[in-house]
Amino acid sequence: MTSRTTPSLAQLINRASRAFARDGDIALKPLGLRYAQVPVIALLHDGEELTQKELAEATGMEQPSMAQLLARMDRDGLVRRTPNPRDARSQTIALTSATDTRLTDAHDRLAALDRRAVAGFTAAEIDTLKHLLTRVGDNLDRKRDAATDPAQ
């Protein structure tokens, strides 16, 4: 393979990410959930109540994308919004009890997807993959933070 036909690291990670999203949607559809909702559900799963801004920051999503995601989740009865006691201009977001009842099944389905993704890998290879992907993400976050911080 030449350098033109060899996929770049970004292409390989993107392909894997799209495959996870596609297969995650398939796995979660019977539960009325979408793979894109998983980061929000994970952040709110233990009764947490966060603002849209906090959710956007914690997930790395842009505010408009988070607003659209939360609007769909609200429409589908997955989250509830209440006035924020700390800031009257915003609302806190929490999971509804209807969502809580689906979490165990959703977790099991996503764990099965994870296992399928690394089928044939040794435990050491899985640990290495996790470590390397964490480092890639940390490197990119550090560069992004430096690029957006005028003090640096």
BELMONOR-V269857 format. One record per residue. RES is the residue in three letters. SS is DSSP state (hx for helix, st for strand, lp for the rest). D_LAST is the distance of its C-alpha to the last C-alpha in Angstrom with 1 decimal. Layout:
BEGIN
RES:SS:D_LAST  RES:SS:D_LAST
END
This chain:
BEGIN
MET:lp:39.8  THR:lp:37.8  SER:lp:34.0  ARG:lp:34.9  THR:lp:36.9  THR:lp:34.9  PRO:lp:32.6  SER:lp:28.9  LEU:hx:27.1  ALA:hx:25.8  GLN:hx:29.3  LEU:hx:30.8  ILE:hx:28.5  ASN:hx:29.1  ARG:hx:32.8  ALA:hx:32.9  SER:hx:31.0  ARG:hx:33.4  ALA:hx:36.3  PHE:hx:35.2  ALA:hx:34.9  ARG:hx:38.3  ASP:hx:40.1  GLY:hx:38.5  ASP:hx:39.8  ILE:hx:43.2  ALA:hx:43.3  LEU:hx:42.2  LYS:hx:44.2  PRO:lp:47.5  LEU:lp:45.7  GLY:lp:44.4  LEU:lp:40.8  ARG:lp:38.1  TYR:hx:35.6  ALA:hx:32.7  GLN:hx:33.8  VAL:hx:33.4  PRO:hx:29.9  VAL:hx:31.0  ILE:hx:34.2  ALA:hx:32.6  LEU:hx:30.4  LEU:hx:33.5  HIS:lp:36.2  ASP:lp:37.0  GLY:lp:37.6  GLU:lp:34.0  GLU:lp:33.4  LEU:st:30.0  THR:st:28.9  GLN:hx:28.0  LYS:hx:24.4  GLU:hx:24.3  LEU:hx:26.0  ALA:hx:23.7  GLU:hx:20.6  ALA:hx:22.4  THR:hx:23.6  GLY:lp:20.6  MET:lp:23.0  GLU:lp:22.4  GLN:hx:24.3  PRO:hx:27.1  SER:hx:27.8  MET:hx:28.1  ALA:hx:30.3  GLN:hx:32.6  LEU:hx:32.8  LEU:hx:33.7  ALA:hx:36.2  ARG:hx:38.0  MET:hx:37.9  ASP:hx:39.3  ARG:hx:42.0  ASP:lp:43.0  GLY:lp:43.3  LEU:lp:40.7  VAL:st:38.6  ARG:st:39.5  ARG:st:37.6  THR:st:38.3  PRO:st:37.1  ASN:lp:34.1  PRO:lp:35.4  ARG:lp:32.0  ASP:lp:31.3  ALA:lp:34.2  ARG:lp:32.1  SER:lp:31.4  GLN:st:33.5  THR:st:33.2  ILE:st:34.1  ALA:st:36.4  LEU:st:38.5  THR:lp:42.1  SER:hx:44.9  ALA:hx:45.8  THR:hx:42.5  ASP:hx:42.9  THR:lp:46.2  ARG:lp:44.6  LEU:hx:41.8  THR:hx:43.8  ASP:hx:45.2  ALA:hx:41.8  HIS:hx:40.3  ASP:hx:43.3  ARG:hx:43.0  LEU:hx:39.3  ALA:hx:40.0  ALA:hx:42.7  LEU:hx:40.3  ASP:hx:37.9  ARG:hx:41.0  ARG:hx:42.1  ALA:hx:38.8  VAL:lp:38.9  ALA:lp:42.7  GLY:lp:43.7  PHE:lp:40.5  THR:lp:41.0  ALA:hx:39.4  ALA:hx:37.3  GLU:hx:36.2  ILE:hx:35.2  ASP:hx:33.2  THR:hx:31.5  LEU:hx:30.8  LYS:hx:29.2  HIS:hx:27.1  LEU:hx:25.9  LEU:hx:25.2  THR:hx:23.3  ARG:hx:21.1  VAL:hx:20.7  GLY:hx:19.7  ASP:hx:17.2  ASN:hx:15.7  LEU:hx:15.5  ASP:hx:14.2  ARG:hx:11.3  LYS:hx:10.5  ARG:hx:11.2  ASP:hx:9.0  ALA:hx:5.9  ALA:hx:7.6  THR:hx:8.5  ASP:lp:5.7  PRO:lp:5.4  ALA:lp:3.8  GLN:lp:0.0
END
